Amino acid sequence: MLTGKFRSIKRLVKASGYSWDGLLFTWRNETAFQQESLAFLVMFPLAFWWPETHIESAILVMSLFVVLIAELINTAIEAAIDRHGDEVHQWSGVAKDVASAAVLLALIQCVLVWLLVLY
């Protein structure tokens, strides 16, 4: 039983390392992620200072995380498509465009949430 717990902890640590690698890769290679991360760092403290309730703060913080999550997924889709080479294919373009649209919608919802909560 004890070895099972240690195996689970080891797997969790290893998975966390992969996640960290993904964050670092995206930070180093995606300007949009850098910009969104810096906006996150500025807006995160404001999400606790500006609103009147903890629920409002939670909603603001969640909207910030959604933007970063969408950008990470967009980067993953782009990397998977680019892995197959330079061949131009209609469906590759569709996949990249749809992932980019997800980021756009995440940004729009973030702005709308902040406007609705704060005004």
N, C-alpha and C positions, 0 to 999 in steps of 0.2 A: 504494500500500500504506500509506503513512504517513497519508493522509487517512482511510482506513478505521479506523485506530487512534484518531485524534483524534475521529472520529465516535462510536466506541464509548465513549470516555471522556466525551464530551459527553452522550451518552445516559445513561450511568451516573450522572453528576452530576445530570442532570435528574430521573431516576427517584428518586435519593436525596432530592432536594428534595420530591418528591411524598410519599415515605414520611415525611419529617420533618413535612410539613403534616398528614398523617394522624395522627401521634402527637400533635401539638399540638392538633388539633381534638378528639381523644378526651380528652386531658388537660383541656382547657378545658370540655368539655361532659358528661363522664361521671364522676360522683362515684365510682362503683365502680372505674373505672380509676385514679382518683387514690388511692383507698384501697389498691388492689392494688399500685400503683407504690410507694407509701410502704412497704408491707410488704416489697416486693421489695428496696428500698434497705436496710432493716434486716436482712433475712434473707440477702441476697447475701454479705456479709462472713462471716456465721455459717456459711455453706455451705463456707467454706474453713478456718474455725477449728475447728469442732466435729468433723467426721468424721476417721476415722483414715487413710483412703486417698484418693488423687486420684479414683478411680472413684466413691467415695461422694460426693465434692464435686461431680463432674460430674452425677451423678444428681440431687442436690439442686438444683443450678443449673438443669438442664433442666426440673425440675418447676415452678420459679418462672416460667420463660419461657413454659411451656405456658399458665399462667393468663393472662398478659398477651396472648398470641396469641389465646386464646379470646375474651377481652374485646374485642380489636380486631375480630375477625370478627363478634362479636355486634353491635358498634356499626355495622359496615358493613351488615349485614343490616337492622338497624333503620332506618338512613338510607335504604337502597334502598326499603324498604317505605313509609316516611313520605313519600318523594318523590312518591308517587302520590296524596297528599292525605289528607283526613280520613275518607274513606269506610271504614266498618267492613266487613271481609271476613273470612270464616272462615279462608282460607288465609294471609292476612296475619298473623292471630293465631297460626296454627300455626307459621309461619316464625319469628316473634319468640320464641315459647315454646321451640321446638327450639334456637334459638341460645342462649337463656338457659340451657337445660338443659346445653348444651355447657360453658358457663362453670361451672355448678354441678359438673359431673363433673370439670372441670379443678381446681377448688378441692378437691374430695374426694380426687382422686389426689395432689395436692400434700401435703395433710395426711397421707395414708397413707404416702407415700414418706418424708416427714420422720420420721414415727414409726417406720417399719421400719428406716431407716438409723441413726437415733440411739438407738433403744432395742432 
